[in-house]
């Protein structure tokens, strides 16, 4: 197994206005090509020996193409909040009963609502739209020249009617959006196209290579961690924080603290629904804290340095509480986006290391707050399966969640790119099923157990929760 990545640091997010978040799809494609060439150089594998490719992509974004395949505007990405009001109006107009039964969600600020925003505010752009795509659909198009999508992707954009098992017509009619803008539907696992000559040259691969898999980053992360059946739960602590539980029936949250989508192995007659808790202010908040307070007049400290400093501070950070929600509207807080808030600062007590610990605790508490909502919906959570290389590398962070929720956290040496590659192997015939593709290497490298002494954690979480209630209008 080998991996390569590009860019070498987090890709920037454009914010033309407060609450907006955009990126240029061409930047994604450039990153794909550079990373692919790096991987080929690192492994010295001949391109002719590569049989299939898989894609994992950031969810909920909107890419607009004209008939020639030209991108019409920057992509409106997952954490953009400009369409929140549009989604609320749609929920009122269509009715909660319809939206929950057919979409499993409120329209919210998901992809369909973002498309409606473009129609209302950029009519000249909208008039040129031939296809509306998710980020992964765009990368697949650049690879193959085919404009396609998947049921898994359509469900995350609020385009899929689970009751009728087809593209949802009622929401599209309400938004005055033509169903012709929806690309051709291809299977999640299977033939999605073949690498074009021009794309192959840019990626360093062989023309005709099969594209055999595509899924959003969180369903794909769950696949990578072998969370495919009901009761299995995956988590991630990257830029955003995620808990993703698999259910075998339609589950929806009327309060929309969590959202439900078609999982990678979903079928109408054999449903597999991914119930997603997403916390925008997770790794993004910790990175911000490191950038602002982690230099101390010298080189920027590593996350391992911050962890060592935070270990010297007691649970509860001597009363310092941080609400880490500074990266867009938080669904579990009623789509509020009031920014990072800090409480209980004592100038004669708190040092930078208190802030490092308080931020780790605050993000962990946000996970717990959301997981309590999942349990209230009847979703069992006993073990979290996580990959290496994110916030779960922090023992402070992981033990806080494990202790408060009474769960085990199992850390595996895998990542989403590995899962996507193995999933493509299903289409290429190397594996019979998705389950068999990811079954190897499923022994955890590390397991965080709940700590026996939980009183300090309980008290710190109760204090944080009280500040959450005071600090936000909805929680």
N, C-alpha and C positions, 0 to 999 in steps of 0.2 A: 504494500500500500504506500502511495506517495501523494502528497498534496502540494499545491502552490497557490499563492494568493497575490492579488493586485487589486487596488492600490495597497501600499504598505501601511497605511493608516486609514482611519475611518473616512469614507467618502463624504465630502461636504454636502450640506443641505442648504438650498437657497430659500430665503425667507423674504420675498418682496414686500410682504406686509406681516404684521403680527398675527400669529396663528396659521400662517401659510407655510407650506413645505413642498419644495419642488426639486427635481433633479433632471439633468439632460439624459435622455435614453441613449444617446450616442456615447456618453461617458461609460455607461454600463457595457455597451458592446466593446468599446476599446479595452475595458478591464477584462472582459471575457477572453478576448484575443491574446492579450499580454499574458494573462495567467496560464492560458493553454500552452503557449510557446515556452513559458518558464517550466511548466511541468514536463513537456517533451524533452527539454534540455536536461532537466534534473534526472530523468529516468532513462534517457536514451532509448526509449521504446519506439520502434519504427511506426509511423502513422498508419501504415498498411495493416498493422496488427490490432488496431483499435476498431472494434466492431460496432459499438453503439455509444451514445452519449445520453446523459440525463441532465435536467435543469431543475434547480431549486431557486426560488426567487422571492423577493420581498412582496408581501401581500398587499391587496387593497388599493394599489395605485391605478392611475388612469393614463394610458398612452393613446394618442389620437393620430391616425394615419389617413392620408388622402388616398385616392385610388392608385397612385403611383408608388405608394409605400413611404411617402415622405412624412416625417414627424411634423405635426402642425403647431405644437407648442411644448414647452417643458412638461414633463410628467408631473401630475399632482399625486404626491406619494401618500403612504399609509398614515402618517401622523398629521396630515393637513386637516385643519378644522373648519375650513370656509363653508362647507356644505352642511354643517350641523343643523342650522335652522331649516334648510330645505328638507332634510330627513324628518325632522319633527313635524313639519306641515304634511308630509306624505303619510306619516303614521296616523295623524288625525283624520286625514281625508279617506284613507283606505280602511282604517279601523285596526285596532290592536289584534282582534281575533283573526282577521285575514292575514296580517303580516306574520303573526306567530305561527299560524297553521301552515302557511304556504312558503314563507321565506325563512322561518325559524328565528327571525330577528326583526327589529325595527330597521327601516331603511338607513337611518343614521347618516354618518358621513362616509359611507362606503362608496364603491366605485360608481354605482348608478347615480347616486346623489351628486357626485363630483361631475359626472357627465351633464346632469341637469344644470349645474352651476355654469358650466361653459356655455350651454345653450342660452341661458338667461343673460350672462354678462359678456360673452364674447361671440355674438351671433355670427360674425364674419368667419370666425374659426369653425364654429359648429356647422356652418353651411358647407364646408369643404370636407367634413368627416365622412370617410368611407367605412372605416372599422374602428371600434373602440376596444382597446385591448388592456389586459393586465401586463405588468412588467415582464413576466415569464413568457407571455404570448409574443411580446415584441422580440425578445431574444430568440425565440423559436423561429419567428419570421426572418430575422437576420440570418439565421443558420440555413433555413430551407427555402425561403422565398414564399412559403405558404402562410396565409393569415388564418390561424386556427386557435382554438381554445379548448378547455376541458370542462366537464361538469363540476369537478372540484373547484376550478377557478371561477366559474360562473356563480357558484353558490357564495363564494367569499365576496363577490361584487354585488350581491343582491339581485342577480339576474335569473336565478333558478327557482322554479316552483316545485317544491318537494312533493306536494300532493298530486299535481298533474304530471310530474316527471318530464318537464319540458321547460323551455325558456319562459319566464314569467311574463305574461302579456299585460296583466292588469297594472303593474307598476310602470311598465314601459308606456302604456297608454296614458296613464296619469301624468307622467313626465313628458309626454309628447315626443317620445324617442322611437324611431323606427327599429323594428326587430332586425332589419337588414344590416344594422351596424354591428350585430353580434357575429363574430367569425364562425367558421365551420367548426363543429365539435368533433374532437378526436379523443380516443381513450387515454387515461392517465398512464397506463402501461400498454404500450403497443406502438404501432407504426404511426409516427407523427410527421414524417417527412424525412428527407435525406439531405445531407450537406451539399449545398450548391458549390459550384466551381469557385466563385468569387469568395464565398465565406470560407471555404477550405484553404484558400491561399492566405487569407487574413489570419486564420487560426493555426496554420501549419499542419492541417490534417488532410485526409484524402477525400476528394469529392465522392459523394454517394454514401458516406458514413451515416448509419441509421440514427435518428433522434427517436429514442424509445421511451421517454418518461419525462413528465413535467408536473411539478407541484409547488405550492407555496412553501416558504421556508419552515413554517411551524408544522403543517402536516408532514412535510418531508423529514423534519427533525424527529417527529414521533415515529415515522417509519424507520429511520436510522437507528433508533433506540428500541426497536421491535415492539412499539406500542401500536398494535393493530387490532386488538380485540377488546371487547367491553371490559372495563375495569382497569385497563392499563393506562398509565399516566406518564407523560414526558414533561420536562420543563427545560427552560433555557434562561440564562441571565446575561443576555447580550445587550445591545443598545436599548432594546425594550426587554421587559421581563415577561415570561410566558409560562403558563401551566396549561397543558393540553391533554384532556381526558377523552378517551374513546368510549362511546356508548353504542348500544345496538338498537336504539329507538330515538325518535325525535325528542330532543330535550331543548326547551327554550326558557329563557329568563325574562319574564315580563318587565323587570327593572333594567334589563340590558347591561347588567354588570359583566356578564359573560356572553359570548356569542357562539352560535352553532353553525357548522359548515359540513359539507360532504367530505368525509375522510378519503384518503387515497384509494381505499378498497371499497368504497361505497357502491352499492347496487340497489336499485329500487326494491327488489325482492329480498335483498339481504343487506339491510341498512347498516352503515357504520358512520356514525356522526362524531365529528371532533368538536368538543366543547372547549372553547378557547377563552382563557383569561389573559388579557394583554395589559401590561403596565408600561406605558410609554416612558415614564421616568424611572428607569432602572440603571443599566450600565451607562446610559447617557448622563445621568445625574452624577454618578461616581467619577466618570471621566471629567466632567466639569469641575468637580471638587478637586481632583488631582491637578488640573490645569491652573485653577485659581489659587490653591493653597499648598500645592505639592512641590514647589520649587525651592522655597526657603532661601532665596537668593542665589541658588546654584542650579545645577542640572535638574531637570524634572525627575522626581522620584518614580520608581517603578511601583506597580501595584503590590508587589511583595514587600517593598519598603513600607508602604502605607499600612499593610496588614500587621507588620511587626510593631509599628508605632501604636496602632489601635489596640493590639493585645495588651498593652500596658494600662488600658483604661477599663474600669469595671463595667459590667453589664448595666445598661441604662445611661451611660455616658455622663454621669453626674448631673442628670436632669436635662441635658440638652436633647431636644427633639427636632428632627428634620422630616418634613413632608416632601418627598423627592419628585413631585409632579411638575416638572418644568420642561416637558418635551411634547406639548400639544394636549388636546382635549383627552381626558381620561374617561373611558366608558364606564368604569366601575364607580365613578364619581358623578354620574349624570352628565357626562360630556363637559364637565367644567375644566378650565385650564387656567388656573390662577397663579401658576408658577411655583417654584420651590419656596417653601416657607420654613423658617427656623424659629424655634420657641425656647424660652428658658435660658438664654445666653447670659452667663455670668462672667463679667470682664476680669474678675480676680480669680477665676477658677479655670475657665475653659481655654485650652491651647489648641493648636491645629490638630493634634492627635485625637482630641475629643470629637472634632468635626468629622474626622475620617471614620471613627467608630459610629458616630451618630448617623452618618449617611448610610453605612452598611446596614445598621439596624433599621433605619427608616425604610430602606428598600425592602428588607426582609419583612418588616411589619406590613408593608403594602402587599406583598405576596400573601401573607397570612390573612389579611383583610379580604382579599379576593378569594382565597381558598375556602374561607368560611362561607362565602356566598355560594360556592360550588357545592359544598356539602349540604347547604340548606336546600339545594335543588335535588338532593338525593344521589349525588355523584360520590361514590366511595373513593377515598384517597388514602392509600396505605403506604405506597412506595413511590417516590419520584425518581424517574430515570433521567439522568442528565449526562451530557457530554462534557469533555474536558475543555478548558480554555475560556471560561467566562466567570461570572461572579461566583459560581459554585466552587471555584478554586479557593475562595476565602472560607476558612473554618468558622470565622465569626458569623458570616452571612448564613452559611449552611446550618450551623448548629442552632442559630436563632429560629430558623424555620422548622427544623426537625423537632426541636424541643417544644415549641408552642403548638405545633400541629400533631405531635405524637406520631410522626412518620419517619421512615427510613429514606435516606437520599443516597442512591446508588450512582456512582460516577463511572462512566464507561469511556474507553479509549476509542471514541468514534466521533464523527462530525457529519453534518448534513451533506457535504460533498461526497463523502463515502457512500452514504445511503442512496443518493441520486445515481451514482455510478453503478452500484449494485442493482438498483431498480431498473436501469437501462438494460442490465443483463437479463432481466425477465423477458423483455421484448426480443432480445437477441437469441434467446433459447438456452442461455447458460444456466438459468434457474427455472424451476417449474412454477414457483409461486413467489409473491413478495415476501412471505414468511420465511421461505427457505433461503432467499437471497440475503437476508439480514441476520440469519440465525447464528452465523459463525461469529466468534469473538464476543459473545454476550455474557462474559463474566466480568463483574465490576472490579475496577482497580481499587476503589475506595468506597466505603460505606459510612455515612454519617448517621449515628444513632441519636435518638433524643437523650439529652442529658438528664440525669436523675434529679438534680437540684434545679427546679424550674421557677421558684418563687421570684427571683430577681427578673427573669424574663417576663413572667406574667405581669409584674408591677410596671416594668418599662413599656410593655405593649399597651397596658391600660392607660398609662399616661399619654402615650402617642395617640391612642384612639380618641382620648378626650380632646386633644389638640386638633385632630382631624375634624371632629364634630364642630369645633369652634371656628376652625380656619376655612372650612369650605361650606358653601351654601347647601350642597347635597352630598351625602356620603352613604 
